[in-house]
Amino acid sequence: LELKRMSVSREHRGRGLARALCREVLAFARARGYGAVVLSTSMVQVAAQRLYEGQGFRKVGSSYPSLLGTLLNFQIFHYRCDLGDGT
């Protein structure tokens, strides 16, 4: 399952909503038999990286989004959270 573009509006940040949404996505995926959840985030989204790593995601790679990204050394980080069978 791929998690894409999760965002919490600025006025609602800092209340644990992103953590709750992330936990819900992981529970949703587990309940439906997915083996993993994957996502990508940019190198400048440090708070997102901390959130995902705190939820059990691990960085599995990186890439450059374009030639300009390569020239600027702007990376996209790829994450994966393997889901157990719940036992």
C-alpha angles and dihedrals in degrees: 000000000000121000109210131189102343110181139166118205116251095248091057099044122115094040099097095257095128091051090049092048091049092049089049092052091050092048091047091051094046092049090054096048101253114157097212146359118227132191143162131222134172126258091248094057094085095156089054091050091052091047094052095043089050089054093054102268117139128203109251101174149328138232142180116250095215145345089275089052089053092050091049093041089237108160136194113215120215120212135190133192113196112213120217122214089262095256 
